C-alpha cells in the first residue's frame, strides 16, 4: 500500500519555515518534496523502524514555554504504533495514526515534569549505527505510569547527512538516587569539554500559533559535524553552523518566529547527559557565515538554564565513523 503523501490543500509548512525557504530560494522545491514525503500518519515501514529502536529523542516544552530535548531508552518493542480504528500491529499494512512509548524519563530529565495530556511533542527515531532517522510531531493523547501515547500530526523521514555512525551496548548503571545532577547556569569546564568535543547533538524548538494549523507544534532534530563544530562564544553563548540539508528548515523556521530552544549533548563514552534550554537567533551575516565552510547560516544559542546528569544513560557507544558529508564542512 502506497501512501499518497500530504493530502491537505494548505502547506505542510508554517509561516516561519516558508519564510526561510523563500529567503534561500528553495520554496518550490521544498513544497514539492514536502507534499510528497510529509504525512499525517506512519507508513508501515516507519512503524517497523520505530518498533526496532532502543532509544528515542523527545522534544517537549516546560510550563514557561521553553523547549527541552530528551532521550528515552528501552528494549526493542518499547515503541509501537496503531491505526485509529483498530489498533493493528506494526506488521499490518495499515497506516499508524498513534504511537505508544513505554518508557520512563531518565533521572534528572525535565521530561518527567513536562509530560501532560494534550501537549505538543516532537519525536525523533534515529539509528546512529545505520544512519537512519524519522521525525514525528504530534500531541499526547494518553498517559500511563510507564509511558504515553501520541497522536500523529506530521511524520517524515530525513536524509543521512551528517550522522556519525556509532554502535551501542547496554550497561548496568547505579541506582537513580546516586546519579549526580549539576545545575548549569554557565558553561564550566565539564560542559565546555563535552560541547567542544561533540560531533552530535539534538535540538528542540516549537511554533504553536493557531495560524500554523497542523504545521505547528514541537520539533526535535539531529545536528552533526566535525568535533569542534560547536563554538563556545562565552560562558552562556554558543554558535552552531546550519549546514545544507533537506531544505525544510523546521528548526530555524521555528526559531525565526519563536526563539526558545533546547539542546541535548550526550557523552557517548561516559553516559553523561547535558540538557540545556534558552533562546536562539539566526545569524545571516555573510562575514560570520563565510568563516564556516559548508554553513548556509548560523544558530546562536543563549543559555537560560540546564542540567548535567552524570552517567545517566545506560548505553555506551563505539568510536564514531564520521559521515563523508563532513568532508565539505569545517570546524571553528
N, C-alpha and C positions, 0 to 999 in steps of 0.2 A: 504494500500500500504506500503510495507516494503522497507526501503532504504538500499541498499547493503553495505553502508559504503564507505571507501576510495577506489576509482577506479583507481587511478594513479599507475604507476609502481614505481615511486620514493617514498621515505619515506614521511609520513606526518610530520616528524620532521627534523629540520635543524641540522647543524653540532654541535652546542653547546648543544642542547638537547640530541643528540645521544652520545656525549662525556660524559655527566653526567650519562646517563643511563648505558653506558658501565662501567664507573668508579664504579658504585654501583651494577653492576651485574644484571641489570633488563632489558637489551636491548631487549631480545627476547620477554619477557612478554609485554613490552611497545609497541613493534612493532605489536604484535598480537592484543592487545587491541586497539591501535591507528587505525589500518586498519579496525577494526570493528565499532568503535564508532565515529571517526572523519569524517566529511562530508563536502562537498563543498556547501551545501545548508541546509536550516532549514527543518526538518521533520515537518509534521503537528502539532504534539504535542508541539514542541518547538515554533512554530508560535503562538499557543494559549497561551503558557506560557508567551511569551513576551507581547502579547496583553492585558494581565490582570495586568501587573505591574503598580505600581505608582511611581517607581524610577528606575534609570538605572545608573550603574557605567560606566564611559567612560575613555579611555586612549588615549592621543594624544601627539605629540611632538611639542615643540616650535621651533622657527626659528633657534635656536642654536643646535637643536637635543636632548634637554633634555625632558624626559617624564613628564607628569603631569596626575594625576588621578583626576577625577571629578565626580560629581553626578548631574544628571538631574531628574526633577520631573514633573509629570503630572497626570491627571486623567486616570484611566484605558482606554486603547484605544489610548493613545498618541504614542504607538509603533505599527506599522502594518508591514506586510510582504507580498511580492508578488512573483509570478513566473516570470521568464524572459520574457516569451512570451505573457502572457495575463493579468498580474497583478491581479490575482484572489484573493479573500478574504482569511483570515486565516481559514475560515470554509471549504475551498476547500481541497481536498486530494492531491493537487499538492505540490511540494517542493518549499520553498521560497528561491529565489536567491538574493532578495533585501529586505532591511528592512528600513522603514521610521520612523524617530524620530521627532515628532512635539513638540519641547520644546526649550526654550532659556536658555543659560547658566545663572547660578545664579550670583549675584553681586560679583565682585572680582575674579571670576573664569577665569583662563587663557585660558580656552576652547574657550572663545569668540574671542581670538586673534589667536588661533591655527587652527580653522576650515578653510579649504580651499579645493577646488575641487581637487580630485586625491590623497589626502594624505592618508596614512595608519591610521587605527583607530582600537582600541580594545573596545569591549562592554562586560559587564558582567551583565546579567539579574539575579537578586537574590531576593528571597523571604525569608527574615530572619525568619519570623514567621513560615514558613513551612520547613525551612532548605532545600530549593531547589535553584539550580543555574545552569545556562547555559552560556557558553562562546561563543563569536563570534568575529572573526577577519576579517577585510576586508578593503575596501578603499571607500572614499566618492565619490559618483557618481553624486550627485546633492546637491545644497544648496539653501535654500529659506530664507526669512526673519524670519520665525518662525520654522525652523528646517532643517533637512538634510536627505539624503538618502545614504545608504551604500550597496555596492555590496559585497556579502559574499565570502570569500575565505576559511575559516575554521569555522565549528560550532561543538560544542560538549558539552555534559553535564559533570558535576563534582559531586562527591560524597558529602554527607552532613557533612563530618568530620569537626570538629572544628567551626561549625557555631553556634553562640549563638542565640536562638530563641527570637525574640522581636516583639511585636505588635506596630503599629504606629497609630497616628491620625494627621489629618491636623490641623494647627493653622494659625491664622492671623499673619502676620509679618508686621513690619513697612515698610515704603517706602524704596526703594533701596538706595536712597541717604543718608539715616540715618544709614545704616549698617557701623559699624566701621571696617576698613581694616587696619591691622597692618602688616607692612613688617617684615619678620623674617630672620635674618642672623645668629642668635644663639638661643639656647633654653633658654628662660626666664621662670619665674615662671608659667605663664599661659600655655605655651607649655609643660613644664615638667609635670605639673599636668595632662593635657589631655593625654599625651603619656604614663605616668607610670600607669594610671588607665585604659588604653584601654584594651578591650578584643577582639577588632575587628579593622582592618584597611584594606586599599586597596593599591595595589602596581602595578605600571605601568612600563613596560620595553619594549625593542624593539631590533630587529635584522633585518636589511634591506639590507644586502649584496645581490647582484644579484645571488650568488651561492645558496642562501637559497630557491630560487624559491617561490612557493606558500606557503611554510612553514615559510617564513619570514613575517615581519610586526610588528605591535604594539600589545601588550598583556596587559590586566589588570586583576588582580586576587584578591581574598579574602584571608586574613590571620586572623586566630583567635587563642586565647589561654586564659589562666587564666589571670585575671588582674595582671599586673606586668610582663607579659611575654616579654615585650619590655624593654630592658635595655638602659638607657642613660649613655654612657661612659664619655662624656664631653659635652661642650656647642654646639658642632657641629657633634657629632657622636652617633649613636645608634646601638645596636646589636639585631638581631631578630632570634629566632630559626626557622629552617625549618623542620617541622615535617614530618613524613612519610605520604604520600598521595597517589595520583593516579599513581605515577611513570612516569609521562610525563615530569616533570621538565621544563615546559615552562619558568617560571620566572628565575630560576637560570641558565638555558641553555642560555637565553638571556644575563644575567649578565656576564657569563663566557666570552662571545665574545664582549660584549658591555656594559660597566659599568654604563652609565647614567640611573638613576632610579627615579621614582616619587612615593610619598606616600600621602595618604589621610586619616586623622584621623577625626572622627566625634564625637562631643559631643552630644550624643543621648538625653540628658535631656534639654540642652540649645539651640541646633541647631547651635552651632559654628562649623566651618569647618577649618581645618588646612591643607593647601596644602604645600607640601614640594617637592623640587627636588634637585638632587645632583648625586653622584656616589655611587656604591655599589661594594663590593667584597665578595667572598665566603670564609668562614673560615672552613678549613678541620681539623685543629689541634685537635687531639683526647683529648688533655689536656683541651682545651676550650670547645669542644662539650660535653664532658662527664659530665661537670658541670650541663648541662641542660637535665633533664630527658625527653626522648621521641624525642630529636632532632637528626637528621641524619647529619646535617651540620648547619652552621650559616650564616646569611647575615649581613654584617656590612655596614651601610649606613653613608655617609659623606655629610652633608648639604652644598649646594651652596646658595640656596635662598628659600624663602617661603612666604606665606601669611596666616594670621589668620583673618577670616571674622566672626564677632560676629553675632549670631542669624540669620544667612543667610538661613538656611534650614527650610522650612515651615512644617516640620514634627517633632513630638515629640514621644518618644518611651517609652515603658514599661521597667521595670527592666528585665534583661536577664534571660532566662532559659539556663543554661550552658550545652554544649554538653557533653555527657557521655564519649566521646573520650578524654576529658581533664583529666580524672582520671589517664591516663598514662603519663601525662606531668607534668612539674614543672614550677616554676617561679623563677626569679633571686633572 
